[in-house]
Amino acid sequence: MSEESLTLYKLMILFMLDNLDFPLTNSQLSEFFVNHGYTSYFHLQQAINELVESEFVRAETIRNTTNYHLISSGKEALSMFHTQISEPIKNDILDYFAEEKIPASKRSRYYRRLLSTQKETW
């Protein structure tokens, strides 16, 4: 796996966590990345582990379920590099939340409306 791909997966994870008001489980992240064909389970785990080791994401295990929380350093990294995530990927993520009935944050709903407005004006 290339370094660019690994970086994209990390940014996607940060984007997902930033657009929710609660943590995501390892299962939820795996379902999205693997079922949408972005990467394998093992490459995803590598990206998650590197985010945790770099202290961009905090892992919390409760009853054999690991939950991932975005922390301030992760938010800061995402704010600097969010443009490296394409709009179609961002839409895939937001569509996944809608399909799975995962309630997105108010900021995420605003972002979604902004995207649809921009598409109409193009």
Disulfide bonds with the S-S distance in Angstrom:
none
